[in-house]
Every structure is written in C-alpha cells, then in structure tokens.
C-alpha cells in the first residue's frame, strides 16, 4: 500500500541524515498515516480512510461531511461519494 494520505495527498519526502561530523546520507520522511473509520450521518454510511493525523485534526474540528465538501470545492479528488 502506498504511503499517501487519501484526503490531503501528503506523501513521503526525502531529506538527509546529518551526523555529528556533518556527513549526509539520504533518508525518507514518512507521513503519519492512520487507518480510521468515519460515519457520515448525512449519507448514513461508514467510510474507511487511510489519512494523516493532520487530516484527522481537521475532521475533528470541522466534521467529516464539511471537510469533504471543502476538499470537493477545492477540486481534490478524494474518491469518497457524498
């Protein structure tokens, strides 16, 4: 499974490990993804998503339906039917 947030689109980025002697080796910064089930009361359906913790915080603040509508208006394809 790819390490990409289904809502925000966050994906791994690359950077460097820097040692005490300032040597650099490549590394990956992985997004903090969680598998979470949400109930959408407007549709009466459960949806399972693999999303970042940042997206979970936004959903807790706005609500799942409002957050999906916001992404839909921004033109993000979430793959979730509303």
Residue pairs with C-beta under 8 A, 6 or more apart in sequence:
1 50
2 11
3 11
3 12
3 30
3 31
3 33
4 10
4 11
4 31
5 11
5 31
5 33
5 50
5 51
5 52
5 55
6 49
6 50
6 51
6 78
6 79
7 49
7 51
7 52
7 55
7 67
7 68
7 71
7 76
7 78
8 51
8 52
8 54
8 55
9 76
10 31
10 52
10 54
11 31
12 28
12 29
12 30
12 31
13 28
13 29
14 26
14 27
14 28
14 29
15 26
15 27
15 28
15 29
16 24
16 25
16 26
16 27
17 24
17 25
17 26
17 27
18 24
19 25
31 52
32 52
32 53
33 50
33 51
33 52
34 50
34 51
34 52
34 53
34 56
35 48
35 49
35 50
36 48
36 49
36 50
36 51
36 56
37 46
37 47
37 48
37 49
38 46
38 47
38 48
38 49
38 59
38 64
39 45
39 46
39 47
39 64
40 46
40 47
40 64
40 65
40 68
40 82
41 65
42 65
42 82
43 81
43 82
47 64
47 80
49 80
51 59
55 67
58 67
59 67
62 70
65 82
68 78
68 80
68 82
69 82
71 78
72 78
72 82
